[in-house]
Amino acid sequence: MPATTAPRLLDGEARGALQRARSLAIEELIEIIERSGLRGRGGAGYPFAEKLRAVRRNAQGGDVYLVANGYDADPGSPLARTLLTRNGANVVHGISIAAHAIGATQVYLYLHPEAIEARAAAERAIGEMAAELGVPIEIALGPGGFMGGEESALLAVLESRRAMARQRPPYPAAQGLRLRPTLVSSVETLAWLPLVVEEQARANTKLVSVTGAVTRPGVYEIVLGTQLGEILSEAGGATGKLKGVHVGGPTGGILGTSRLDTRLDFDDLRVAGTHMGSAQVRAIAAGTCIVNEAATLFAYLAKENCAICVPCRVGTKRVTAILESTYSGLGRDSDIAWLDELGTHMERFSLCGFGITAPSILRTTMREFPDDYRIHIQEKRCPEGACKPIRSRRYETMVQP
């Protein structure tokens, strides 16, 4: 399908949806949502109707919470800010429908502290709809930084604790905020509800942030299943020859240009070795050293992780050190096996998606760009002539293969 399908989330509005939702039996409402095919837009793509049912099943008559996540943890993918600024009323309608569906007793709209325009737009929309909301929507601000938007870390913030991941299960639908059933959902997911309820629409588009070496960087609404190459064309095309495309934000994988026919879809991206993540599609210009690119990404992750679990806290630092050593002319043949082992350990034992998905950077770059690694390790030079050594010695902290 072409990326030029008419936008729905950024411009569409369904003001009668909340009234219609309240006229339906709850299970009928959830069945309508289920038929729409709506999957969570926060990155994992979990069926939204199943999430609603799980929260209701665990409620047992006590407090039930709804947290609309508009945090935009990835600074390169301001999807929630764009959506709230352009169509805040639709988001608030969606929040209200979800609150009605789960019987929420308290609702939070969780935003990044720097999202000033988005916050102002949300406050206006909430004020205009105050009489019909049912449950007041409280705006809560996260701490800044990448981990502030992680599902379980944001619950800690709302409980006045540090933004650190918690072990799952139990999942928020069973024990979330204040250990009560909680629906945590992205504002993009919730913005679909008015369209689904009033128009019986199929939830078939996705907001993406197209960045890097393209003519018109920005946020676009595309049909799920659109090829990556078509998405770059929607942004005016590449500004020159490309080396690859980085999909999914800071923890996403980097694919070669031979994979521009990969479809932007939750399942297809997993098959390609990456994930939807923050839905950032970044064009990487020719002449970029992929080993250096991977090292830069892992240095960012090492700085931004919450540090609560060892696999992620130590793993990101060790991977950064090995990659920096590699492009500084200190690489060893055994480094590839060591990186693979570290990646496997992070995937298996990290507490949250941050550490679990980060190894996709390693998996994809070693698969798609093996010569960048080989030339650095064996020939002690940068294949693109772009790297400058930043380490004069390797720093070993444990036995390596």
C-alpha positions as CSV (number, residue, x, y, z in Angstrom):
1,M,0.0,0.0,0.0
2,P,1.3,3.5,-0.7
3,A,2.4,5.7,2.2
4,T,0.1,8.5,0.9
5,T,-3.2,7.2,2.3
6,A,-5.2,10.0,3.8
7,P,-4.2,10.7,7.5
8,R,-6.6,9.7,10.2
9,L,-4.9,10.3,13.5
10,L,-3.4,13.7,12.8
11,D,-6.6,15.2,11.3
12,G,-9.5,12.9,11.9
13,E,-12.0,13.6,14.7
14,A,-15.1,11.8,16.0
15,R,-16.8,13.9,18.6
16,G,-19.8,11.6,19.0
17,A,-17.7,8.6,19.9
18,L,-17.7,9.0,23.6
19,Q,-21.5,9.2,23.8
20,R,-21.8,6.2,21.5
21,A,-19.2,4.2,23.6
22,R,-21.3,4.9,26.8
23,S,-24.4,3.7,25.1
24,L,-22.9,0.3,24.4
25,A,-22.4,-2.7,26.7
26,I,-18.8,-2.9,27.7
27,E,-18.2,-6.2,26.1
28,E,-19.8,-4.9,22.9
29,L,-17.5,-1.9,23.0
30,I,-14.4,-4.1,23.4
31,E,-15.6,-6.4,20.6
32,I,-15.7,-3.4,18.3
33,I,-12.2,-2.5,19.3
34,E,-11.1,-6.1,18.7
35,R,-12.6,-6.1,15.2
36,S,-10.7,-3.0,14.3
37,G,-7.4,-4.9,14.7
38,L,-6.0,-2.2,17.0
39,R,-2.6,-3.2,18.5
40,G,-0.7,-1.1,21.0
41,R,1.3,1.6,19.2
42,G,3.9,1.9,22.0
43,G,6.2,-0.6,20.2
44,A,5.2,-4.1,21.3
45,G,2.0,-4.3,19.2
46,Y,0.0,-6.2,21.8
47,P,-3.7,-6.5,20.9
48,F,-5.5,-3.6,22.7
49,A,-8.8,-5.4,23.3
50,E,-6.9,-8.2,25.2
51,K,-5.3,-5.5,27.4
52,L,-8.7,-4.0,28.2
53,R,-10.1,-7.4,29.2
54,A,-7.1,-8.2,31.4
55,V,-7.5,-5.0,33.4
56,R,-11.3,-5.6,33.8
57,R,-10.7,-9.2,34.8
58,N,-8.3,-8.1,37.6
59,A,-10.3,-5.1,38.9
60,Q,-12.4,-7.0,41.5
61,G,-14.2,-3.8,42.5
62,G,-11.2,-1.8,43.7
63,D,-9.4,1.2,42.2
64,V,-8.5,0.9,38.5
65,Y,-6.0,3.3,36.9
66,L,-5.4,4.5,33.3
67,V,-2.0,6.0,32.3
68,A,-1.9,7.5,28.8
69,N,1.7,7.5,27.9
70,G,2.7,10.6,25.8
71,Y,6.2,10.7,27.0
72,D,8.2,10.4,23.7
73,A,11.3,8.8,25.3
74,D,13.1,8.8,21.9
75,P,14.0,12.5,21.2
76,G,14.1,11.7,17.5
77,S,10.5,10.5,17.4
78,P,8.1,13.1,18.8
79,L,5.0,11.2,17.8
80,A,2.9,11.9,21.0
81,R,3.9,15.6,21.0
82,T,2.9,16.0,17.3
83,L,-0.4,14.1,17.9
84,L,-1.4,16.1,21.0
85,T,-0.4,19.5,19.3
86,R,-2.3,18.8,16.1
87,N,-5.3,16.7,17.4
88,G,-5.4,16.9,21.2
89,A,-9.2,16.7,21.3
90,N,-9.1,13.3,19.7
91,V,-6.6,12.0,22.2
92,V,-8.7,13.2,25.1
93,H,-11.8,11.5,23.6
94,G,-9.8,8.3,23.3
95,I,-8.6,8.5,26.9
96,S,-12.2,8.9,28.0
97,I,-13.4,5.9,26.0
98,A,-10.6,3.7,27.5
99,A,-11.4,4.9,31.0
100,H,-15.0,4.0,30.5
101,A,-14.1,0.6,29.1
102,I,-12.1,-0.4,32.1
103,G,-14.0,1.5,34.8
104,A,-11.0,3.7,35.7
105,T,-11.2,5.6,39.0
106,Q,-8.2,7.8,38.2
107,V,-6.6,8.8,34.9
108,Y,-3.1,10.3,34.1
109,L,-1.7,11.8,31.0
110,Y,2.0,11.3,31.3
111,L,4.2,13.7,29.4
112,H,7.9,14.6,29.0
113,P,8.8,17.8,31.0
114,E,10.0,19.5,27.8
115,A,6.8,18.9,25.9
116,I,5.5,22.4,26.5
117,E,3.4,22.9,23.4
118,A,1.9,19.4,23.8
119,R,1.0,20.0,27.4
120,A,-0.7,23.3,26.6
121,A,-2.7,21.6,23.8
122,A,-3.7,18.8,26.2
123,E,-4.8,21.2,28.9
124,R,-6.9,23.1,26.4
125,A,-8.6,19.9,25.2
126,I,-9.2,18.7,28.7
127,G,-10.6,22.0,29.7
128,E,-13.0,22.1,26.8
129,M,-14.2,18.6,27.6
130,A,-14.3,18.8,31.4
131,A,-18.1,18.4,31.6
132,E,-18.2,15.1,29.7
133,L,-15.0,13.3,30.8
134,G,-16.5,11.2,33.5
135,V,-13.2,10.9,35.3
136,P,-10.8,13.9,35.5
137,I,-7.6,13.6,33.6
138,E,-4.5,14.6,35.6
139,I,-1.4,15.6,33.7
140,A,1.8,14.1,35.2
141,L,5.3,14.9,34.1
142,G,8.1,12.4,33.8
143,P,11.7,13.0,34.9
144,G,13.3,13.4,31.4
145,G,15.7,10.8,29.9
146,F,14.9,7.7,27.9
147,M,13.9,5.4,30.7
148,G,11.2,7.8,32.0
149,G,8.9,6.5,29.3
150,E,9.3,2.7,29.9
151,E,6.0,1.2,31.0
152,S,7.0,0.0,34.5
153,A,9.4,2.9,35.2
154,L,6.7,5.5,34.6
155,L,4.6,3.7,37.2
156,A,7.5,4.2,39.7
157,V,7.6,7.9,38.8
158,L,3.8,8.2,39.5
159,E,4.5,6.6,42.9
160,S,7.2,9.3,43.5
161,R,10.1,6.9,43.0
162,R,13.0,6.8,40.6
163,A,12.3,5.8,37.0
164,M,13.5,2.2,37.2
165,A,12.1,-0.9,35.6
166,R,10.3,-3.6,37.6
167,Q,10.2,-7.3,37.1
168,R,7.3,-8.7,35.1
169,P,5.1,-10.7,35.6
170,P,3.0,-9.4,37.3
171,Y,2.1,-7.1,34.5
172,P,0.5,-3.7,35.0
173,A,-2.9,-5.1,34.0
174,A,-2.7,-7.2,37.2
175,Q,-0.5,-5.1,39.5
176,G,0.4,-1.7,38.2
177,L,0.1,1.7,39.9
178,R,-0.1,1.3,43.6
179,L,-0.3,-2.5,42.9
180,R,-3.8,-2.1,41.4
181,P,-4.9,-3.1,37.8
182,T,-3.6,-0.4,35.5
183,L,-4.0,0.2,31.7
184,V,-0.8,1.8,30.4
185,S,-1.2,2.8,26.8
186,S,0.4,5.2,24.3
187,V,-1.6,8.2,23.3
188,E,-1.4,7.1,19.7
189,T,-3.2,3.9,20.6
190,L,-5.9,5.8,22.5
191,A,-6.3,8.3,19.7
192,W,-7.6,5.4,17.5
193,L,-10.6,4.7,19.8
194,P,-12.9,7.6,18.7
195,L,-12.4,6.5,15.0
196,V,-12.9,2.9,15.8
197,V,-16.0,3.4,17.9
198,E,-17.8,6.0,15.8
199,E,-16.7,5.0,12.3
200,Q,-16.0,1.3,12.8
201,A,-12.6,2.1,11.2
202,R,-9.7,-0.3,10.8
203,A,-6.7,0.7,12.8
204,N,-4.4,0.4,9.8
205,T,-2.1,3.4,10.0
206,K,1.0,4.3,12.1
207,L,2.7,7.5,12.9
208,V,6.4,7.4,12.0
209,S,9.3,9.8,12.4
210,V,11.5,10.0,9.4
211,T,14.9,11.4,10.1
212,G,18.5,11.4,8.9
213,A,19.5,11.8,5.2
214,V,16.1,12.6,3.8
215,T,14.8,15.7,2.1
216,R,11.8,16.4,4.4
217,P,12.4,15.0,7.9
218,G,9.2,14.9,10.0
219,V,6.3,12.9,11.4
220,Y,4.2,11.1,8.9
221,E,1.1,8.9,9.0
222,I,1.6,5.8,6.9
223,V,-0.3,2.6,6.3
224,L,1.0,-0.4,8.3
225,G,2.7,-2.6,5.8
226,T,4.3,0.2,3.7
227,Q,7.8,-0.6,2.6
228,L,10.7,1.3,4.2
229,G,11.7,2.6,0.8
230,E,8.2,4.1,0.2
231,I,8.4,5.7,3.6
232,L,11.6,7.5,2.7
233,S,10.0,8.6,-0.6
234,E,7.1,10.1,1.4
235,A,9.7,12.2,3.1
236,G,11.1,13.5,-0.2
237,G,13.6,10.6,-0.7
238,A,17.2,10.3,0.4
239,T,19.5,13.3,0.0
240,G,22.1,11.1,-1.6
241,K,23.3,7.5,-1.6
242,L,22.4,5.5,1.5
243,K,24.4,3.1,3.6
244,G,21.4,1.7,5.5
245,V,18.3,2.5,7.4
246,H,17.9,2.5,11.2
247,V,14.4,1.4,12.3
248,G,12.9,1.5,15.8
249,G,14.8,4.2,17.6
250,P,17.9,3.9,19.9
251,T,17.4,0.2,20.5
252,G,16.4,-0.6,16.9
253,G,18.3,-2.5,14.3
254,I,20.2,-1.1,11.3
255,L,19.2,-2.7,7.9
256,G,21.1,-2.5,4.7
257,T,19.7,-0.8,1.6
258,S,18.9,-4.3,0.1
259,R,16.1,-4.5,2.7
260,L,14.3,-1.3,1.8
261,D,11.4,-3.6,0.7
262,T,10.9,-4.6,4.3
263,R,7.4,-3.7,5.4
264,L,6.8,-1.4,8.4
265,D,4.7,-3.9,10.4
266,F,5.1,-5.3,13.9
267,D,5.7,-8.8,12.7
268,D,7.7,-8.1,9.6
269,L,10.2,-6.0,11.4
270,R,10.8,-8.7,14.0
271,V,11.5,-11.1,11.1
272,A,14.1,-8.6,9.8
273,G,15.8,-8.5,13.2
274,T,14.5,-5.2,14.5
275,H,11.2,-3.9,16.0
276,M,8.7,-1.1,15.8
277,G,10.1,0.6,19.0
278,S,9.6,4.4,18.8
279,A,8.7,4.1,15.0
280,Q,11.7,6.2,14.0
281,V,13.0,5.5,10.4
282,R,16.4,7.1,10.1
283,A,18.2,7.1,6.7
284,I,22.0,6.6,7.2
285,A,24.1,8.3,4.5
286,A,26.8,6.5,2.5
287,G,30.2,7.0,4.1
288,T,29.0,6.2,7.6
289,C,31.0,3.5,9.5
290,I,28.5,1.1,10.9
291,V,30.8,0.0,13.7
292,N,31.1,3.6,14.9
293,E,27.3,4.0,14.5
294,A,26.7,1.0,16.7
295,A,29.2,2.2,19.3
296,T,27.5,5.6,19.4
297,L,24.1,4.0,19.9
298,F,25.4,1.8,22.7
299,A,27.1,4.7,24.4
300,Y,23.8,6.4,24.5
301,L,22.1,3.3,25.9
302,A,24.8,2.9,28.6
303,K,24.1,6.5,29.7
304,E,20.3,6.2,29.6
305,N,19.6,2.8,31.2
306,C,18.1,2.8,34.6
307,A,20.9,0.6,36.0
308,I,18.6,-1.7,38.1
309,C,19.6,-4.9,36.3
310,V,23.1,-6.2,35.7
311,P,22.6,-7.6,32.2
312,C,21.6,-4.2,30.9
313,R,23.8,-1.9,33.1
314,V,27.0,-3.9,32.5
315,G,26.1,-5.2,29.1
316,T,25.6,-1.8,27.5
317,K,28.9,-0.6,28.9
318,R,30.9,-3.7,27.8
319,V,29.4,-3.6,24.3
320,T,30.3,0.1,24.0
321,A,33.9,-0.6,25.2
322,I,34.4,-3.4,22.7
323,L,33.0,-1.4,19.8
324,E,35.1,1.6,20.7
325,S,38.1,-0.6,20.9
326,T,37.3,-2.1,17.5
327,Y,37.2,1.2,15.7
328,S,40.2,2.5,17.6
329,G,42.4,-0.2,16.0
330,L,42.3,-2.6,19.1
331,G,39.8,-5.1,17.8
332,R,40.3,-8.9,18.1
333,D,39.0,-11.8,16.1
334,S,37.2,-13.0,19.2
335,D,35.2,-9.8,19.6
336,I,32.4,-10.9,17.3
337,A,31.7,-14.0,19.4
338,W,32.0,-11.9,22.6
339,L,29.5,-9.3,21.3
340,D,27.1,-12.1,20.3
341,E,27.4,-13.6,23.8
342,L,26.8,-10.3,25.5
343,G,23.8,-9.7,23.3
344,T,22.3,-13.1,24.1
345,H,22.7,-12.4,27.8
346,M,21.0,-9.1,27.6
347,E,18.1,-10.5,25.6
348,R,17.5,-13.3,28.1
349,F,18.0,-11.7,31.4
350,S,17.2,-7.9,31.2
351,L,14.2,-6.8,33.1
352,C,12.6,-4.6,30.4
353,G,12.4,-4.0,26.7
354,F,15.3,-1.6,26.9
355,G,17.9,-4.3,27.5
356,I,15.9,-7.0,25.7
357,T,15.8,-5.2,22.4
358,A,19.1,-3.4,22.4
359,P,21.1,-6.4,21.0
360,S,19.1,-6.0,17.7
361,I,21.8,-3.3,17.0
362,L,24.5,-5.9,17.2
363,R,22.5,-8.7,15.4
364,T,21.6,-6.6,12.4
365,T,24.9,-4.7,12.0
366,M,27.0,-7.8,12.2
367,R,24.7,-9.6,9.7
368,E,24.1,-6.7,7.3
369,F,27.6,-5.0,7.4
370,P,30.1,-7.8,8.1
371,D,32.9,-6.0,6.1
372,D,32.8,-3.0,8.4
373,Y,33.6,-5.2,11.3
374,R,36.1,-7.4,9.4
375,I,38.1,-4.5,8.0
376,H,38.3,-2.8,11.4
377,I,39.4,-6.0,13.2
378,Q,41.7,-7.6,10.7
379,E,43.1,-4.6,8.8
380,K,43.0,-2.1,11.6
381,R,41.5,0.6,9.5
382,C,38.1,2.2,9.0
383,P,36.4,1.0,5.8
384,E,34.9,4.4,5.3
385,G,38.0,6.4,6.4
386,A,35.7,8.1,9.0
387,C,36.8,6.8,12.4
388,K,39.2,8.4,14.8
389,P,40.6,6.3,17.6
390,I,39.3,7.3,21.0
391,R,41.0,4.5,23.0
392,S,44.7,3.7,23.4
393,R,44.1,0.4,25.2
394,R,41.4,-2.1,25.8
395,Y,39.8,-2.2,29.2
396,E,39.1,-5.8,30.3
397,T,36.8,-6.6,33.2
398,M,36.0,-10.3,32.7
399,V,37.1,-13.4,30.9
400,Q,36.3,-13.3,27.2
401,P,35.9,-16.2,24.8
